[in-house]
């Protein structure tokens, strides 16, 4: 039977290749444009998100798996932790990070593999991209106060409710997973304040280096100051991070000083391109870790494991999303008019289509607001707009591919289905009351 299935799989692959070669209109302008959009979107993602978002997130995920004890994870996020504490910590942690659906993946994978319960881990996975303070402020100021409030309340409720439902649906499997992790005697870890300082500095670096340029809708003196001096702030935080490595983890101080001199020299040589100095810092730090032993070497190995798992799937998913939907303002294989026609009004079907479309599209942080502003101007209903806001930032085709490798197809499909269903229902009732 197994051999027959194997042969049928080979036949299916052969037929799929034949069908593509025979029927795909390779010379059609729309097909070619879709291919171009796939590579343009991959290029945009690589330029805007990989070096500044994904790479720091991978190092944080690797640090979680090495430096944070299982007992600490279990105490706050484990299946036996107090539910109010676990879900509060998960939701607030995601809100503080304020990252996109792809950047949250290595962090989610890290805490889940370290022993976090499925429910709190899912709450963290949803809250990171969805409960973005700056995005919610932009939503309220650009799309209306009621839309901003609805997005805030919906995202907070979704993160907790969807996480709890996932916990209840898969509690037997989760109990078996928790038992297999083999928690025995409590681990002797470092003092909590050291861990908080170390991870706090990494998270601050991630936030500051990705600080968006203020626009008239989000401008404040503080946000403008942070953006204007973000590279100086990043340098200061990185120096403090190096000192914390030396004091808490045994990293040699002379390596910190040599790294500072090298990176500063690069920064002075390329003053108009601070990204070069940032990449140099990452490269030099990684090179030092190669020759370390113990925990520091394990940190690099864990980071590399996450990179091998996540980056190929992300790139593939970004290209597929680009080929199907294109970038904002650029059509690909699926015409924009189809989407705009499908999400007008406030029917359940329109809300469902908005939710499912948002779930498969990739939204970089904050880009969902101007995209929706354009769609609302083209006739999109308020209900479908909220449905897309609740489903889109938290999900994307690239993130689904990666989540599947961590949770498996059944849990992934359930999570995606819950997000789409809740977004559809919430969007519909919002449209009824605020049409």
QUIZISUL-V953517 format. One record per residue. RES is the residue in three letters. SS is DSSP state (@ for helix, = for strand, . for the rest). D_LAST is the distance of its C-alpha to the last C-alpha in whole Angstrom. Layout:
RES:SS:D_LAST ; RES:SS:D_LAST
This chain:
UNK:.:56 ; UNK:@:55 ; UNK:@:57 ; UNK:@:56 ; UNK:@:52 ; UNK:@:53 ; UNK:@:55 ; UNK:@:52 ; UNK:@:50 ; UNK:@:52 ; UNK:@:52 ; UNK:@:48 ; UNK:@:48 ; UNK:@:51 ; UNK:@:48 ; UNK:@:45 ; UNK:@:47 ; UNK:@:49 ; UNK:@:46 ; UNK:@:44 ; UNK:@:47 ; UNK:@:47 ; UNK:@:44 ; UNK:.:42 ; UNK:.:42 ; UNK:.:43 ; UNK:.:44 ; UNK:.:40 ; UNK:@:38 ; UNK:@:35 ; UNK:@:37 ; UNK:@:39 ; UNK:@:36 ; UNK:@:35 ; UNK:@:38 ; UNK:@:38 ; UNK:@:34 ; UNK:@:36 ; UNK:@:39 ; UNK:@:37 ; UNK:@:34 ; UNK:@:37 ; UNK:@:39 ; UNK:@:36 ; UNK:@:35 ; UNK:@:39 ; UNK:@:39 ; UNK:@:36 ; UNK:@:36 ; UNK:@:39 ; UNK:@:42 ; UNK:@:40 ; UNK:@:37 ; UNK:@:39 ; UNK:@:42 ; UNK:@:42 ; UNK:@:40 ; UNK:@:43 ; UNK:@:45 ; UNK:@:43 ; UNK:@:43 ; UNK:@:46 ; UNK:@:47 ; UNK:@:45 ; UNK:@:47 ; UNK:@:51 ; UNK:@:50 ; UNK:.:48 ; UNK:.:50 ; UNK:@:49 ; UNK:@:49 ; UNK:@:47 ; UNK:@:44 ; UNK:@:45 ; UNK:@:45 ; UNK:@:42 ; UNK:@:40 ; UNK:.:42 ; UNK:.:41 ; UNK:.:44 ; UNK:.:42 ; UNK:.:40 ; UNK:@:37 ; UNK:@:35 ; UNK:@:37 ; UNK:@:37 ; UNK:@:33 ; UNK:@:33 ; UNK:@:35 ; UNK:@:34 ; UNK:@:30 ; UNK:@:32 ; UNK:@:34 ; UNK:@:31 ; UNK:@:29 ; UNK:@:32 ; UNK:@:33 ; UNK:.:30 ; UNK:.:31 ; UNK:.:29 ; UNK:.:29 ; UNK:.:33 ; UNK:@:34 ; UNK:@:34 ; UNK:@:35 ; UNK:@:39 ; UNK:@:38 ; UNK:@:37 ; UNK:@:40 ; UNK:@:42 ; UNK:@:41 ; UNK:@:40 ; UNK:@:44 ; UNK:@:45 ; UNK:.:44 ; UNK:.:41 ; UNK:.:39 ; UNK:@:37 ; UNK:@:34 ; UNK:@:35 ; UNK:@:35 ; UNK:@:32 ; UNK:@:30 ; UNK:@:32 ; UNK:@:31 ; UNK:@:27 ; UNK:@:27 ; UNK:@:29 ; UNK:@:27 ; UNK:@:23 ; UNK:.:24 ; UNK:.:25 ; UNK:@:25 ; UNK:@:25 ; UNK:@:23 ; UNK:@:20 ; UNK:@:21 ; UNK:@:21 ; UNK:@:17 ; UNK:@:17 ; UNK:@:18 ; UNK:@:17 ; UNK:@:14 ; UNK:.:13 ; UNK:@:14 ; UNK:@:11 ; UNK:@:12 ; UNK:@:15 ; UNK:@:16 ; UNK:@:14 ; UNK:@:16 ; UNK:@:19 ; UNK:@:19 ; UNK:@:18 ; UNK:@:21 ; UNK:@:23 ; UNK:@:22 ; UNK:@:23 ; UNK:@:26 ; UNK:@:28 ; UNK:@:26 ; UNK:@:27 ; UNK:@:30 ; UNK:@:31 ; UNK:@:30 ; UNK:@:32 ; UNK:@:35 ; UNK:@:35 ; UNK:@:35 ; UNK:.:38 ; UNK:@:40 ; UNK:@:43 ; UNK:@:43 ; UNK:@:42 ; UNK:@:45 ; UNK:@:47 ; UNK:@:46 ; UNK:@:47 ; UNK:@:50 ; UNK:@:51 ; UNK:.:50 ; UNK:.:53 ; UNK:.:53 ; UNK:.:56 ; UNK:.:58 ; UNK:.:56 ; UNK:.:56 ; UNK:.:57 ; UNK:.:55 ; UNK:.:55 ; UNK:.:54 ; UNK:@:50 ; UNK:@:50 ; UNK:@:51 ; UNK:@:49 ; UNK:@:46 ; UNK:@:47 ; UNK:@:48 ; UNK:@:45 ; UNK:@:43 ; UNK:@:45 ; UNK:@:44 ; UNK:@:40 ; UNK:@:40 ; UNK:@:42 ; UNK:@:39 ; UNK:@:36 ; UNK:@:38 ; UNK:@:39 ; UNK:.:36 ; UNK:.:34 ; UNK:.:32 ; UNK:.:33 ; UNK:.:31 ; UNK:.:28 ; UNK:.:27 ; UNK:.:24 ; UNK:.:26 ; UNK:.:30 ; UNK:.:32 ; UNK:@:35 ; UNK:@:36 ; UNK:@:34 ; UNK:@:36 ; UNK:@:39 ; UNK:@:38 ; UNK:@:37 ; UNK:@:40 ; UNK:.:43 ; UNK:@:41 ; UNK:@:44 ; UNK:@:47 ; UNK:@:45 ; UNK:@:45 ; UNK:@:48 ; UNK:@:49 ; UNK:@:47 ; UNK:@:49 ; UNK:@:52 ; UNK:@:51 ; UNK:@:50 ; UNK:@:54 ; UNK:@:55 ; UNK:@:53 ; UNK:@:55 ; UNK:@:58 ; UNK:@:58 ; UNK:@:56 ; UNK:@:57 ; UNK:.:60 ; UNK:.:59 ; UNK:.:62 ; UNK:@:62 ; UNK:@:64 ; UNK:@:61 ; UNK:@:58 ; UNK:@:60 ; UNK:@:61 ; UNK:@:58 ; UNK:@:57 ; UNK:@:59 ; UNK:@:58 ; UNK:@:55 ; UNK:@:56 ; UNK:@:58 ; UNK:@:55 ; UNK:@:53 ; UNK:@:56 ; UNK:@:56 ; UNK:.:53 ; UNK:.:51 ; UNK:.:48 ; UNK:.:47 ; UNK:@:47 ; UNK:@:45 ; UNK:@:49 ; UNK:@:50 ; UNK:@:48 ; UNK:@:48 ; UNK:@:52 ; UNK:@:51 ; UNK:@:50 ; UNK:@:53 ; UNK:@:55 ; UNK:@:54 ; UNK:@:54 ; UNK:@:57 ; UNK:@:58 ; UNK:@:57 ; UNK:@:59 ; UNK:.:62 ; UNK:.:61 ; UNK:.:62 ; UNK:.:60 ; UNK:@:57 ; UNK:@:56 ; UNK:@:57 ; UNK:@:55 ; UNK:@:52 ; UNK:@:52 ; UNK:@:53 ; UNK:@:50 ; UNK:@:48 ; UNK:@:49 ; UNK:@:48 ; UNK:@:45 ; UNK:@:45 ; UNK:@:47 ; UNK:@:44 ; UNK:@:41 ; UNK:@:41 ; UNK:@:42 ; UNK:@:39 ; UNK:@:37 ; UNK:@:39 ; UNK:@:38 ; UNK:@:35 ; UNK:@:34 ; UNK:@:36 ; UNK:@:34 ; UNK:@:31 ; UNK:@:32 ; UNK:@:33 ; UNK:@:30 ; UNK:@:27 ; UNK:.:29 ; UNK:.:29 ; UNK:.:26 ; UNK:.:26 ; UNK:.:29 ; UNK:.:29 ; UNK:.:31 ; UNK:.:31 ; UNK:.:28 ; UNK:.:26 ; UNK:@:23 ; UNK:@:22 ; UNK:@:22 ; UNK:@:20 ; UNK:@:17 ; UNK:@:17 ; UNK:@:17 ; UNK:.:14 ; UNK:=:12 ; UNK:.:9 ; UNK:.:8 ; UNK:.:12 ; UNK:@:14 ; UNK:@:16 ; UNK:@:14 ; UNK:@:13 ; UNK:@:17 ; UNK:@:18 ; UNK:@:16 ; UNK:@:18 ; UNK:@:21 ; UNK:@:21 ; UNK:@:21 ; UNK:@:23 ; UNK:@:26 ; UNK:.:25 ; UNK:.:27 ; UNK:.:25 ; UNK:.:28 ; UNK:.:27 ; UNK:.:24 ; UNK:@:24 ; UNK:@:21 ; UNK:@:19 ; UNK:@:20 ; UNK:@:20 ; UNK:@:16 ; UNK:@:16 ; UNK:@:18 ; UNK:@:16 ; UNK:@:12 ; UNK:@:14 ; UNK:.:16 ; UNK:.:12 ; UNK:=:11 ; UNK:.:8 ; UNK:@:7 ; UNK:@:8 ; UNK:@:11 ; UNK:@:11 ; UNK:@:12 ; UNK:@:14 ; UNK:@:16 ; UNK:@:17 ; UNK:@:18 ; UNK:@:20 ; UNK:@:21 ; UNK:.:23 ; UNK:.:25 ; UNK:.:26 ; UNK:.:28 ; UNK:@:30 ; UNK:@:33 ; UNK:@:32 ; UNK:@:32 ; UNK:@:36 ; UNK:@:37 ; UNK:@:35 ; UNK:@:37 ; UNK:@:40 ; UNK:@:40 ; UNK:@:38 ; UNK:.:39 ; UNK:@:37 ; UNK:@:36 ; UNK:@:35 ; UNK:@:33 ; UNK:@:31 ; UNK:@:30 ; UNK:@:29 ; UNK:@:27 ; UNK:@:26 ; UNK:@:25 ; UNK:@:23 ; UNK:@:21 ; UNK:@:20 ; UNK:@:19 ; UNK:@:17 ; UNK:@:15 ; UNK:@:15 ; UNK:@:13 ; UNK:@:11 ; UNK:@:10 ; UNK:@:10 ; UNK:@:8 ; UNK:@:5 ; UNK:@:6 ; UNK:@:6 ; UNK:.:4 ; UNK:.:0
